[in-house]
């Protein structure tokens, strides 16, 4: 028997297949002529606070600060209307909301981070696509911060991307924001995408723009380094590899200390990055007081997409790189056993 949800005004929707799940809720298709989905959160820590949070976000759709963010093209899966499950016996109703179906315009962000997914779902993607996606993400985060929103749990799982590098974002209901005098604290954090000052912090420690800026730098690095996490690698100090977060806490990062980790020879070379971006990465990973903001990243990335800043390899037209690199870094990578942007996306692995 399928689920049905009802809005406060009495409108009902029938839910179809489950299309996604996360740490808090589930996303379902919605029977509607419009491209909609519904997110249901079965067990929020404080159900009344969650209902109030969603209601405030729905109301903020009409506020000037949010109207600007929601202008076309759609970049945010913003809550459109609160809903609650209806019908059935013996179970409590579940709260959630209806939002735009991001699948209509985007694909999961992770499809841009691995060679196999790029070849299957984004076959025309090159390093230029990744650069444009990094720029779009930085701009979006900068705009959110300017309007008083903190994402708090910025990670690939709540991001979307298309073949031109446009970026969208979901899980708006987990953000940190204020409405009048009431603060709605960010609730979530994800291993590998948490700023060092929040790793191990007590539950409920609120995020801030600086913690978002750290996660942004991680994601920009992954985009530009073909999915490689900046804190990947086996420690060279004799300790065991435990996690990205452990490497974050100990400052083990190839860009800030190339002797701190061991990485496979097949990963993209570190010197494929333009110098101005390397400087921003080093600032982002060294001191929370001096992390580049989304707006600063956007300016630097826009400069790297300017005419004349990108070069196409003479051997493989899918190998795009910065003009600062005198020879192709992707060919170098291929010579060491891997190729993040192979020349024939249809070729079977």
N, C-alpha and C positions, 0 to 999 in steps of 0.2 A: 504494500500500500504506500503510495507516494506521500510526501510531506506537503502540507499546505501552510502558507504563512499569511498573516493578515496585518494590515497597517492600522494605526490608530483611527483612521477615518473609515475603516471597514472594508477597504479594497483587499481582495484575496489574490494570491498567486499560487499556482501549483509548481512545486520544485521538481526538477528532473534529475539527471544524473549528478553524482558528486564529482566535482572536477578538481578539487584541491583540498588540502588540509595543512594546518600549521600547528604551532604550539598551543594555540588557544581555541581555534575554531575550524569550521568546515565551510567550503564554498560549493554552492550548487547552481546548476543551470536553472533558469526561470522561464516558464512558458509565457512569452510575451512577444508582441511584434517588434518591440525594441530590443536592442542588444543589452540584456541585463543579466546579472547574477545576484545571488543572495549569500551573505555570510552569516552563519549562525555560530554563537559562542555558548556552548552548553553549560559550562561551569566557571563563570568569571568569579574572581575572589570576592567581589562585592556586587551582587546582581543589580541592586538599586543604583549604585554608582556607575555601573556600566551603562544602564539604560539612560541615565542622565548625560553621560559622556556622548553617546550616540545622538541623543536629542539635541545637544548643543552643537555638535558638528553639522547636523542637518540644518539647524537654524543659521549657522554661520555661512552656509551656501549663499545667502542673500546679502552678506556683509561685504562692503567694498574691498576689504583686504583679500577675501576669498574669491570674489567674482573675477578679479584679475587672474588669479591662479587657475580658475576653471574655464577661462576663455579657450576656444578651439585653437588648435587641435587638442583633444582630450589627453591630459598627461597624468591625471590623478583619478583613482577609483574612489571618489569621495562619496560618503554615505548620502543617499538621496532621500530615503524615508525609513524610519524604524519599522521593524516587523517582529512578529512573534508567531511561533508555531501554533496551529489551531487543530482541533479535533483530537481524537485518540483518548484513551482512558489510562489511568494509572501512572502517568508520567507528568512531570511539571512542564509547562511551556518553556520554550527556548527562545531567547531574544537574539536579535541580529538586525541586519539592515539590507536594503537593496542598493546596488551600485552598478555602474557601467561595467560591461564585460570587456576587459582589456584585450581579450583574445581577438576581438574584431579588428584591431589595428596593430597589435604587437605580438611578439613571441617572448617566451621566458628569457630573461636577461642571461641566464646561464648558457643559452645557445651560442652566445658570442664568445664564451670563455674556453671552449674546448674545440680542438680541430675537428673531431668527428661530428659534433653538433653543428658547427659552422658549415661543414660540407653538406650536411643533410638538410638543414633548415634555412641557412643564410649563405647559399653557395656563391654569391657575388661579394661577400664581405672581404675586405682587406684591412690592412692596418689603418687606412684612412677612415674606414667605417668605425673602428674602435676609437680613433681620435675624436670623431664627431660625437660618438656616444659619450665619451668622457666629458666633452664640452657641454652636451645637453644635460647630463647629470649634474655637473657643477653649477650650471645656470639655474636649474630647477631648485637645487638645494639652497643656493644663494637667495633665490626669491622667497622660498619658504621661511628662511631665517629672517629676512627683511620684514616679513609679515607676522613674526612672532611665533612661528611653529618650530618645534624641534622633533626630528624624526625619532631619534633615540635608539632605533634598531635597524639601521641602514645596512642592507645586505642583499646579495643577489636574489634571494627568494622572494623579496617583495618589490622587485624591479622588473620592468619590461623593456623590450627594445625592438626596433624594426630594422629593415634592411638598409635604411638611409642613416641609421644612427640616432633616430629619435628615441627618447627614453620616457617611460611612464612609471608610476609608483602606486602601490596598493598598501593595504593594512594601515589606512589613515587612522583607524580607531585606536591604534596603540601609541599615537603621538603624544608628546608633552605640549600642552597649550593652556591658555587661560581664557576664561569667558567672564567678563566683568571682573569681580574680585575672586572668583573661584578658580583654583588651579586644578587641572586634570593632569596628574603626573604620568610620565612615560613609564610603562610597566615592563618592557621587555629588553633583553640583551641576548646576543648570540655569540657563542665562542668563535673566535677567529675574526670577529668584526666589532670587538669591544675595545675602547680606548684603555690604556694601561691604568689610568686613575680609577676606572670603573671595574676592572678585573678584580674579583674578590671583594668588592664593596658590598655592604649589606643590601639585602633585597629592599627595594623601594628607594634606593639612592637615585635621585632624578638625573636624567641626562641634561646636557647643555649643548650649545652650539659647537663648543670645542670638541666634544666627544663625537658629534656628527662629522666634524671636519677631519678627524682621524679616520673614521670609516670611509669617508669620501676618498682620502688619499689611498687607502687600501684598494678600493674599487677601481680608481683610475690606474693604479699600478697593474691590477689584474687585467684590465682592458688592454693596456699598452704592451703588456708582457705576455700576451696570449694565454691568460688565465693564471699565471704564476703569482702566488701570494707573496707579498714582500717579506714576510717573516717565515717563509718556507726554508727548510734546510736542516741538516743534522748538526748539532752543536759541535764545535771544534775544541771546547774546553774540557772534554772528557766526560761530560754529563750525557745522560740519555735524552733522546728526543721525546718530549712529553706531549706538546701541543703547540699550535700557533700562539696561544695566549702565554705560554711559558716563554717562548722566544721573544714575544713582545715585552714581557716584564724584564727580561735580561738583555734587551737591546740587540738581539741576534738578527741582523738584517744585512743582506749583501750590499745594499746601497749605502748604508752608514758605516759598516765595518765589513769589508769583503773577506776578512780572515775569520769571521765569527761563525760561519756556517759552511757546510759542504753541500753542494747541489749536483745533480746529474749533469754531465757534460752536454746533454741534449737540450737543456733549457735555453730560452732565448738569451743572447749575450746582453749584459747589463749596459754596454755602451751603445745600444740602439736608441736610447732615450736622448732627446735634445737637452742641452746643458741647462736651459732655464727650468725645465721640468725636474731634472735631477736635483737642483737646488731646492725646489719646492718640496720634493719628497723628503729630503734630508731635514728640512725644517719641520715637516709634519710629524716625523718619527722621532725627533730629538727632544722637543719641549712643548708641552701643551699650551704654554703662554704665547708661543710664536707660530702656531700652526697656520698655514695659509687657509683663508676662508674659501667658501664656494665661489664668491665673486672674484677673488684673486686667482683661483684655479681657472675660472672661465676666461679671464683676460689672457692668461698665459697660453691656454689651449687654443683660444681663438687666433692668437698670433702664429701658432704652429700650423693652423689650417689655412693661413693666408697664401695667396698665389706665390709660387716659387719656393715654398717651404717643403714640398713633398717631391720625392723622386721615385720613378718606376724603374725597377730592375730591368736591365737589357736581356737577361736570361729568362726570367719568369715574370710575366706581366702582373701576376698576383702578388709579387713582392714589392710592396710600397714602403718607403722609409724616409726619414728626415734627410734633407740635403747636407746636414752636418756630418753624416756618415759617408766617408769617401767610397765605400763599397757596401754591398748588400748584407745586412746582418742576418736576414732570413736564409740566404745561401750559406752563410757561415754555420747557422744552426743546422741546416740540412746536411752539411758536411760532417756534423757530429752525431748524426743518427736520427734526426727528427726534422719535420718541416711543418710549421704552424699554418702556413698558407700554401699548400701544394698547388701546382699549376693546373691540375685537372680535377675539379671538384666531383666529377662523376665517376672517377676511377675508383674501383673497389679497393678497400684497404687490404 
